[in-house]
Amino acid sequence: MNGAQTTATNTRIEHVAGTLRVTGEMTVYSASQIKQPLLDTLANDPGDITLDLSAVTEFDTAGLQLLLLARHEALASNRDLRVTATSGIVRETLTLSGALKLLVGQP
């Protein structure tokens, strides 16, 4: 997937040069709409994937599940998936869940 896609929940997904940028929400309401573009990126981009989540405005455990699924899929194909930028709500949720170090690489 190259370019941008806007979902029904006004979540915008852009893929440029190995970086997937999500704008809007990553919640139970948008997870099904984000999942396929995320998996398509993993299937079609042969390199490591970086996620820019600095413009995510809402984030819940469904968003966390998507990130963990994407990381699992990347590792299964001997690649890495790393979150390189987070909004406050994403960082807070990743910290509370214990997933910050796994996905961002910071304690």
Rosetta constraint file for C-alpha pairs under 8 A:
AtomPair CA 1 CA 15 HARMONIC 6.49 0.50
AtomPair CA 1 CA 37 HARMONIC 7.02 0.50
AtomPair CA 1 CA 40 HARMONIC 6.65 0.50
AtomPair CA 1 CA 41 HARMONIC 5.90 0.50
AtomPair CA 1 CA 44 HARMONIC 7.45 0.50
AtomPair CA 2 CA 14 HARMONIC 7.21 0.50
AtomPair CA 2 CA 15 HARMONIC 5.17 0.50
AtomPair CA 2 CA 16 HARMONIC 6.27 0.50
AtomPair CA 3 CA 14 HARMONIC 5.57 0.50
AtomPair CA 3 CA 15 HARMONIC 5.60 0.50
AtomPair CA 3 CA 16 HARMONIC 6.74 0.50
AtomPair CA 4 CA 12 HARMONIC 6.88 0.50
AtomPair CA 4 CA 13 HARMONIC 5.48 0.50
AtomPair CA 4 CA 14 HARMONIC 4.15 0.50
AtomPair CA 4 CA 15 HARMONIC 6.48 0.50
AtomPair CA 5 CA 12 HARMONIC 5.70 0.50
AtomPair CA 5 CA 13 HARMONIC 5.20 0.50
AtomPair CA 5 CA 14 HARMONIC 6.42 0.50
AtomPair CA 6 CA 10 HARMONIC 5.93 0.50
AtomPair CA 6 CA 11 HARMONIC 5.63 0.50
AtomPair CA 6 CA 12 HARMONIC 4.33 0.50
AtomPair CA 6 CA 13 HARMONIC 6.30 0.50
AtomPair CA 7 CA 11 HARMONIC 5.30 0.50
AtomPair CA 7 CA 12 HARMONIC 6.37 0.50
AtomPair CA 7 CA 30 HARMONIC 7.64 0.50
AtomPair CA 7 CA 33 HARMONIC 6.21 0.50
AtomPair CA 7 CA 34 HARMONIC 7.80 0.50
AtomPair CA 8 CA 30 HARMONIC 7.90 0.50
AtomPair CA 8 CA 33 HARMONIC 7.86 0.50
AtomPair CA 9 CA 25 HARMONIC 7.67 0.50
AtomPair CA 9 CA 29 HARMONIC 7.27 0.50
AtomPair CA 9 CA 30 HARMONIC 6.10 0.50
AtomPair CA 10 CA 24 HARMONIC 6.46 0.50
AtomPair CA 10 CA 25 HARMONIC 7.82 0.50
AtomPair CA 11 CA 22 HARMONIC 7.00 0.50
AtomPair CA 11 CA 23 HARMONIC 5.59 0.50
AtomPair CA 11 CA 24 HARMONIC 4.46 0.50
AtomPair CA 11 CA 25 HARMONIC 5.68 0.50
AtomPair CA 11 CA 26 HARMONIC 7.66 0.50
AtomPair CA 11 CA 30 HARMONIC 7.25 0.50
AtomPair CA 12 CA 21 HARMONIC 7.98 0.50
AtomPair CA 12 CA 22 HARMONIC 5.71 0.50
AtomPair CA 12 CA 23 HARMONIC 4.92 0.50
AtomPair CA 12 CA 24 HARMONIC 6.36 0.50
AtomPair CA 13 CA 20 HARMONIC 6.86 0.50
AtomPair CA 13 CA 21 HARMONIC 5.71 0.50
AtomPair CA 13 CA 22 HARMONIC 4.69 0.50
AtomPair CA 13 CA 23 HARMONIC 6.43 0.50
AtomPair CA 13 CA 34 HARMONIC 7.65 0.50
AtomPair CA 13 CA 37 HARMONIC 7.84 0.50
AtomPair CA 14 CA 20 HARMONIC 5.66 0.50
AtomPair CA 14 CA 21 HARMONIC 5.12 0.50
AtomPair CA 14 CA 22 HARMONIC 6.59 0.50
AtomPair CA 15 CA 19 HARMONIC 5.69 0.50
AtomPair CA 15 CA 20 HARMONIC 4.49 0.50
AtomPair CA 15 CA 21 HARMONIC 6.37 0.50
AtomPair CA 15 CA 41 HARMONIC 7.84 0.50
AtomPair CA 16 CA 20 HARMONIC 6.57 0.50
AtomPair CA 18 CA 45 HARMONIC 6.92 0.50
AtomPair CA 18 CA 47 HARMONIC 7.10 0.50
AtomPair CA 18 CA 48 HARMONIC 7.00 0.50
AtomPair CA 18 CA 49 HARMONIC 5.37 0.50
AtomPair CA 18 CA 50 HARMONIC 6.34 0.50
AtomPair CA 19 CA 49 HARMONIC 6.01 0.50
AtomPair CA 19 CA 50 HARMONIC 4.72 0.50
AtomPair CA 19 CA 51 HARMONIC 5.60 0.50
AtomPair CA 19 CA 52 HARMONIC 6.87 0.50
AtomPair CA 20 CA 38 HARMONIC 7.93 0.50
AtomPair CA 20 CA 49 HARMONIC 7.41 0.50
AtomPair CA 20 CA 50 HARMONIC 6.26 0.50
AtomPair CA 20 CA 51 HARMONIC 4.87 0.50
AtomPair CA 20 CA 52 HARMONIC 6.11 0.50
AtomPair CA 21 CA 51 HARMONIC 5.84 0.50
AtomPair CA 21 CA 52 HARMONIC 4.58 0.50
AtomPair CA 21 CA 53 HARMONIC 6.10 0.50
AtomPair CA 21 CA 55 HARMONIC 7.98 0.50
AtomPair CA 22 CA 51 HARMONIC 7.70 0.50
AtomPair CA 22 CA 52 HARMONIC 6.48 0.50
AtomPair CA 22 CA 53 HARMONIC 5.53 0.50
AtomPair CA 22 CA 54 HARMONIC 7.85 0.50
AtomPair CA 22 CA 55 HARMONIC 6.54 0.50
AtomPair CA 22 CA 56 HARMONIC 6.26 0.50
AtomPair CA 23 CA 53 HARMONIC 7.07 0.50
AtomPair CA 23 CA 54 HARMONIC 7.72 0.50
AtomPair CA 23 CA 55 HARMONIC 4.71 0.50
AtomPair CA 23 CA 56 HARMONIC 4.96 0.50
AtomPair CA 23 CA 57 HARMONIC 7.34 0.50
AtomPair CA 24 CA 55 HARMONIC 6.39 0.50
AtomPair CA 24 CA 56 HARMONIC 4.73 0.50
AtomPair CA 24 CA 57 HARMONIC 5.12 0.50
AtomPair CA 24 CA 58 HARMONIC 6.78 0.50
AtomPair CA 25 CA 30 HARMONIC 6.79 0.50
AtomPair CA 25 CA 56 HARMONIC 5.45 0.50
AtomPair CA 25 CA 57 HARMONIC 5.34 0.50
AtomPair CA 25 CA 58 HARMONIC 4.49 0.50
AtomPair CA 25 CA 59 HARMONIC 6.05 0.50
AtomPair CA 26 CA 30 HARMONIC 5.83 0.50
AtomPair CA 26 CA 31 HARMONIC 6.12 0.50
AtomPair CA 26 CA 34 HARMONIC 7.71 0.50
AtomPair CA 26 CA 56 HARMONIC 6.89 0.50
AtomPair CA 26 CA 57 HARMONIC 7.93 0.50
AtomPair CA 26 CA 58 HARMONIC 5.97 0.50
AtomPair CA 26 CA 59 HARMONIC 4.85 0.50
AtomPair CA 26 CA 60 HARMONIC 6.76 0.50
AtomPair CA 26 CA 62 HARMONIC 7.16 0.50
AtomPair CA 26 CA 63 HARMONIC 4.74 0.50
AtomPair CA 27 CA 31 HARMONIC 5.74 0.50
AtomPair CA 27 CA 58 HARMONIC 6.61 0.50
AtomPair CA 27 CA 59 HARMONIC 5.29 0.50
AtomPair CA 27 CA 60 HARMONIC 5.14 0.50
AtomPair CA 27 CA 61 HARMONIC 7.16 0.50
AtomPair CA 27 CA 62 HARMONIC 5.38 0.50
AtomPair CA 27 CA 63 HARMONIC 5.26 0.50
AtomPair CA 28 CA 32 HARMONIC 7.79 0.50
AtomPair CA 28 CA 60 HARMONIC 7.16 0.50
AtomPair CA 28 CA 61 HARMONIC 7.68 0.50
AtomPair CA 28 CA 62 HARMONIC 5.08 0.50
AtomPair CA 28 CA 63 HARMONIC 7.14 0.50
AtomPair CA 30 CA 34 HARMONIC 6.29 0.50
AtomPair CA 31 CA 35 HARMONIC 5.92 0.50
AtomPair CA 31 CA 62 HARMONIC 6.27 0.50
AtomPair CA 31 CA 63 HARMONIC 6.40 0.50
AtomPair CA 31 CA 66 HARMONIC 7.17 0.50
AtomPair CA 32 CA 36 HARMONIC 7.26 0.50
AtomPair CA 33 CA 37 HARMONIC 7.62 0.50
AtomPair CA 34 CA 38 HARMONIC 6.16 0.50
AtomPair CA 35 CA 39 HARMONIC 6.14 0.50
AtomPair CA 35 CA 66 HARMONIC 6.62 0.50
AtomPair CA 36 CA 40 HARMONIC 5.90 0.50
AtomPair CA 37 CA 41 HARMONIC 6.12 0.50
AtomPair CA 38 CA 42 HARMONIC 6.45 0.50
AtomPair CA 38 CA 70 HARMONIC 7.16 0.50
AtomPair CA 39 CA 43 HARMONIC 6.13 0.50
AtomPair CA 39 CA 70 HARMONIC 6.87 0.50
AtomPair CA 40 CA 44 HARMONIC 5.98 0.50
AtomPair CA 41 CA 45 HARMONIC 5.62 0.50
AtomPair CA 42 CA 46 HARMONIC 7.52 0.50
AtomPair CA 42 CA 49 HARMONIC 7.31 0.50
AtomPair CA 42 CA 70 HARMONIC 7.60 0.50
AtomPair CA 42 CA 73 HARMONIC 7.49 0.50
AtomPair CA 42 CA 74 HARMONIC 6.62 0.50
AtomPair CA 45 CA 49 HARMONIC 7.81 0.50
AtomPair CA 47 CA 79 HARMONIC 6.67 0.50
AtomPair CA 48 CA 74 HARMONIC 7.68 0.50
AtomPair CA 48 CA 79 HARMONIC 5.23 0.50
AtomPair CA 48 CA 80 HARMONIC 4.91 0.50
AtomPair CA 48 CA 81 HARMONIC 5.96 0.50
AtomPair CA 49 CA 74 HARMONIC 7.94 0.50
AtomPair CA 49 CA 79 HARMONIC 7.80 0.50
AtomPair CA 49 CA 80 HARMONIC 6.33 0.50
AtomPair CA 49 CA 81 HARMONIC 4.78 0.50
AtomPair CA 49 CA 82 HARMONIC 6.51 0.50
AtomPair CA 50 CA 81 HARMONIC 5.69 0.50
AtomPair CA 50 CA 82 HARMONIC 4.93 0.50
AtomPair CA 50 CA 83 HARMONIC 5.65 0.50
AtomPair CA 50 CA 84 HARMONIC 6.26 0.50
AtomPair CA 51 CA 81 HARMONIC 7.49 0.50
AtomPair CA 51 CA 82 HARMONIC 6.20 0.50
AtomPair CA 51 CA 83 HARMONIC 4.59 0.50
AtomPair CA 51 CA 84 HARMONIC 5.92 0.50
AtomPair CA 51 CA 85 HARMONIC 7.14 0.50
AtomPair CA 52 CA 83 HARMONIC 6.10 0.50
AtomPair CA 52 CA 84 HARMONIC 5.63 0.50
AtomPair CA 52 CA 85 HARMONIC 4.84 0.50
AtomPair CA 52 CA 86 HARMONIC 6.58 0.50
AtomPair CA 53 CA 83 HARMONIC 7.16 0.50
AtomPair CA 53 CA 84 HARMONIC 7.68 0.50
AtomPair CA 53 CA 85 HARMONIC 5.48 0.50
AtomPair CA 53 CA 86 HARMONIC 4.61 0.50
AtomPair CA 53 CA 87 HARMONIC 6.16 0.50
AtomPair CA 53 CA 90 HARMONIC 7.37 0.50
AtomPair CA 54 CA 85 HARMONIC 5.14 0.50
AtomPair CA 54 CA 86 HARMONIC 4.10 0.50
AtomPair CA 54 CA 87 HARMONIC 4.19 0.50
AtomPair CA 54 CA 88 HARMONIC 7.95 0.50
AtomPair CA 55 CA 86 HARMONIC 7.46 0.50
AtomPair CA 55 CA 87 HARMONIC 6.03 0.50
AtomPair CA 56 CA 86 HARMONIC 7.59 0.50
AtomPair CA 56 CA 87 HARMONIC 5.99 0.50
AtomPair CA 56 CA 89 HARMONIC 7.77 0.50
AtomPair CA 56 CA 90 HARMONIC 7.19 0.50
AtomPair CA 57 CA 87 HARMONIC 7.26 0.50
AtomPair CA 57 CA 89 HARMONIC 7.06 0.50
AtomPair CA 58 CA 89 HARMONIC 6.68 0.50
AtomPair CA 58 CA 90 HARMONIC 7.73 0.50
AtomPair CA 59 CA 63 HARMONIC 5.77 0.50
AtomPair CA 59 CA 64 HARMONIC 7.66 0.50
AtomPair CA 59 CA 89 HARMONIC 6.37 0.50
AtomPair CA 59 CA 90 HARMONIC 5.92 0.50
AtomPair CA 59 CA 93 HARMONIC 7.42 0.50
AtomPair CA 60 CA 64 HARMONIC 6.49 0.50
AtomPair CA 60 CA 93 HARMONIC 7.23 0.50
AtomPair CA 61 CA 65 HARMONIC 6.04 0.50
AtomPair CA 62 CA 66 HARMONIC 6.35 0.50
AtomPair CA 63 CA 67 HARMONIC 6.44 0.50
AtomPair CA 64 CA 68 HARMONIC 6.26 0.50
AtomPair CA 64 CA 94 HARMONIC 7.53 0.50
AtomPair CA 65 CA 69 HARMONIC 6.02 0.50
AtomPair CA 66 CA 70 HARMONIC 6.06 0.50
AtomPair CA 67 CA 71 HARMONIC 6.13 0.50
AtomPair CA 67 CA 103 HARMONIC 7.92 0.50
AtomPair CA 68 CA 72 HARMONIC 6.10 0.50
AtomPair CA 69 CA 73 HARMONIC 6.20 0.50
AtomPair CA 70 CA 74 HARMONIC 6.11 0.50
AtomPair CA 70 CA 81 HARMONIC 7.28 0.50
AtomPair CA 71 CA 75 HARMONIC 6.12 0.50
AtomPair CA 71 CA 80 HARMONIC 7.04 0.50
AtomPair CA 71 CA 81 HARMONIC 5.35 0.50
AtomPair CA 71 CA 82 HARMONIC 7.84 0.50
AtomPair CA 71 CA 103 HARMONIC 7.83 0.50
AtomPair CA 72 CA 76 HARMONIC 6.11 0.50
AtomPair CA 73 CA 77 HARMONIC 6.59 0.50
AtomPair CA 74 CA 78 HARMONIC 6.45 0.50
AtomPair CA 74 CA 79 HARMONIC 4.97 0.50
AtomPair CA 74 CA 80 HARMONIC 5.60 0.50
AtomPair CA 74 CA 81 HARMONIC 6.06 0.50
AtomPair CA 75 CA 79 HARMONIC 5.12 0.50
AtomPair CA 75 CA 80 HARMONIC 5.88 0.50
AtomPair CA 75 CA 81 HARMONIC 7.68 0.50
AtomPair CA 81 CA 103 HARMONIC 7.43 0.50
AtomPair CA 82 CA 103 HARMONIC 5.46 0.50
AtomPair CA 82 CA 104 HARMONIC 5.82 0.50
AtomPair CA 82 CA 105 HARMONIC 7.74 0.50
AtomPair CA 83 CA 103 HARMONIC 5.65 0.50
AtomPair CA 83 CA 104 HARMONIC 4.96 0.50
AtomPair CA 84 CA 104 HARMONIC 6.30 0.50
AtomPair CA 86 CA 90 HARMONIC 5.74 0.50
AtomPair CA 86 CA 91 HARMONIC 5.79 0.50
AtomPair CA 87 CA 91 HARMONIC 6.20 0.50
AtomPair CA 88 CA 92 HARMONIC 6.03 0.50
AtomPair CA 89 CA 93 HARMONIC 6.15 0.50
AtomPair CA 90 CA 94 HARMONIC 6.07 0.50
AtomPair CA 91 CA 95 HARMONIC 5.97 0.50
AtomPair CA 91 CA 100 HARMONIC 7.08 0.50
AtomPair CA 92 CA 96 HARMONIC 6.13 0.50
AtomPair CA 93 CA 97 HARMONIC 6.05 0.50
AtomPair CA 94 CA 98 HARMONIC 6.02 0.50
AtomPair CA 94 CA 99 HARMONIC 4.95 0.50
AtomPair CA 94 CA 100 HARMONIC 4.67 0.50
AtomPair CA 95 CA 99 HARMONIC 6.28 0.50
AtomPair CA 95 CA 100 HARMONIC 5.18 0.50
AtomPair CA 99 CA 103 HARMONIC 6.11 0.50
AtomPair CA 100 CA 104 HARMONIC 5.43 0.50
AtomPair CA 100 CA 105 HARMONIC 6.75 0.50
AtomPair CA 100 CA 106 HARMONIC 6.37 0.50
AtomPair CA 100 CA 107 HARMONIC 6.69 0.50
AtomPair CA 101 CA 105 HARMONIC 4.28 0.50
AtomPair CA 101 CA 106 HARMONIC 4.57 0.50
AtomPair CA 101 CA 107 HARMONIC 5.04 0.50
AtomPair CA 102 CA 106 HARMONIC 7.86 0.50
